[in-house]
Amino acid sequence: MAKLGFFKSFGFGVGSALVAMAVYPLIASSAKPLMKSVIKGSLGLKDQMKQAYAESKEQFEDMVAEVKEEINEEKG
């Protein structure tokens, strides 16, 4: 009886592997465009974040320069 369970499980495992091998190319070919679009979106977001950071940094540096100028005017 134990041998029958083993063969049943083994057969199920082999069958699952065969189905996975048949289905994988279909899933992989449809997943590739999706992954590419996710990567494109991520790169676009990265560029937008870099630009926003650069603008924020520039505005902050301008404020620091203005404050330093005000301090110098008050002293001098």
ZAMARGU-4260 file (C-alpha; in steps of 0.2 Angstrom, whole numbers, plus 5000, padded with zeros to 4 digits):
<rodrens>
0) 5000/5000/5000 | 5014/5012/5004 | 5022/5009/4987 | 5006/5014/4978 | 5006/5031/4988
5) 5024/5034/4983 | 5020/5030/4964 | 5005/5041/4965 | 5015/5056/4973 | 5029/5053/4961
10) 5017/5053/4946 | 5009/5069/4952 | 5027/5077/4954 | 5032/5072/4937 | 5016/5078/4929
15) 5017/5094/4938 | 5035/5097/4931 | 5029/5093/4914 | 5015/5105/4915 | 5026/5118/4922
20) 5039/5116/4908 | 5025/5118/4895 | 5017/5133/4903 | 5033/5142/4908 | 5037/5149/4891
25) 5019/5156/4889 | 5020/5164/4906 | 5038/5170/4903 | 5034/5178/4886 | 5019/5187/4893
30) 5028/5193/4909 | 5043/5200/4899 | 5033/5215/4892 | 5025/5218/4909 | 5042/5218/4917
35) 5049/5230/4904 | 5035/5242/4907 | 5038/5241/4926 | 5056/5245/4923 | 5052/5259/4911
40) 5041/5267/4924 | 5054/5265/4937 | 5067/5273/4927 | 5055/5288/4923 | 5051/5290/4941
45) 5069/5290/4946 | 5072/5304/4933 | 5058/5314/4940 | 5064/5311/4958 | 5082/5317/4953
50) 5075/5332/4945 | 5064/5336/4960 | 5079/5334/4972 | 5089/5345/4961 | 5076/5359/4961
55) 5073/5357/4980 | 5092/5358/4983 | 5094/5373/4972 | 5080/5382/4981 | 5087/5378/4998
60) 5104/5384/4993 | 5096/5400/4987 | 5088/5403/5003 | 5104/5399/5013 | 5113/5412/5002
65) 5099/5425/5005 | 5100/5422/5024 | 5119/5424/5024 | 5117/5440/5014 | 5105/5447/5026
70) 5116/5442/5041 | 5131/5451/5032 | 5120/5466/5029 | 5115/5467/5048 | 5133/5465/5053
75) 5140/5477/5041
</rodrens>
